[in-house]
Amino acid sequence: MSGRWSRSALSLVALGLLLASGCAGAGVGSSGRLRVVATVSPITNIVHNIGGDKIDLTGLVPEGTNSHTFEPAPSDAKVLAEADVVFLNGLHLEEPTRALAEGAISEGTPLVELGEMTISPDSYIYDFSFPMEAGDPNPHLWTNPLYGKAYAREVRDELSRLEPADKSYFAANYRDFATRVDSLDAAVRRASASLSSGERKLLTYHDSFPYFAREYSWDVIGAVQPADFSEPTPREVADLIGQIEDEKVPAVFGSEEFPSPVLEQIAAETGARYVDALRDDDLPGEPGDAEHSYLSLLVSDFSTIVDSLGGDASDLAGVDASNLTGDGAVDYR
């Protein structure tokens, strides 16, 4: 299986662990709060901001890992089995985790794939790292903050359905969160407008920003990481170098979590500035810090991009990107 577990293998592991532990399945926990599981950290943080202190929340995919290839531990089956609801991104982002969840959750426990609920297939983007022939659309919807707001709306509705007594609480949190997203959206539009259309060009290590680019009229001219997450071929590297030189791109963007010597080499050969400070889904700071939030992640990335290309990102500094409540109580795996 080349290091990847099959759906049947994960289901058998889940079943064995549940039988061994004597788990009785889902239901509101001893705290009286809904037991909620989410996957990648932006989704976990969105769920936290809507659910607040009315839920017990576990983030299953550790920060700083590759969410596309992350393999959940067999012990995660028990966490999933005890959940009242599981929130995933979907769009084929976290398939091993979804396979384990499908084998572990109790009958009737919702498995909510937020990506598919936010956009329809005719809005999927296929591109450099996610070509159409491979069949997997680019799953990074959360880099468009308006899609992040749509995720929050779906979370609000699902939590309200499961716990109607707290419906007004979830609704109030959503309103506050949506207000912050709208403020961020306006600031991103002003920051983008500080650059001409010819200056709004992105070349990144991982292809995480196409939904951002489509929303704010940017041009993603390439990504270094191929669809199979390997290193690019010498021909692909040569093509990127030629494209950067032709389009006079002043900066290329790497990942803070996953250094790319290839992208650094490309920058050196073209004279472009190499900025290795973007985050795909790793929140700034540490759990409990004010800046450890999904919105702070977006502010950090967008400010880095605009400033590095010579624009004015100062409006982004005025966005309230903090959590509605402290996130220290979230169980980050």
Secondary structure, DSSP 8 states (H G I E B T S, - for coil): -TT---HHHHHHHHHHHHHHHT----S--TTSSEEEEE-SHHHHHHHHHHHGGGEEEEE-S-TTS-TTT----TTHHHHHHT-SEEEE--TTSSHHHHHHHHHHS-TT--EEEHHHHHS-GGG----SSS-GGGT-----GGGSHHHHHHHHHHHHHHHHHH-GGGHHHHHHHHHHHHHHHHHHHHHHHHHHHTS-TTT-EEEESS---HHHHHHHT-EEEEESS-TTSS---HHHHHHHHHHHHHHT--EEEEESSS--HHHHHHHHHHT-EEEEEE-SS--SS-TTSTT-SHHHHHHHHHHHHHHHTT---GGGGGS--S-SS--TTSEE-
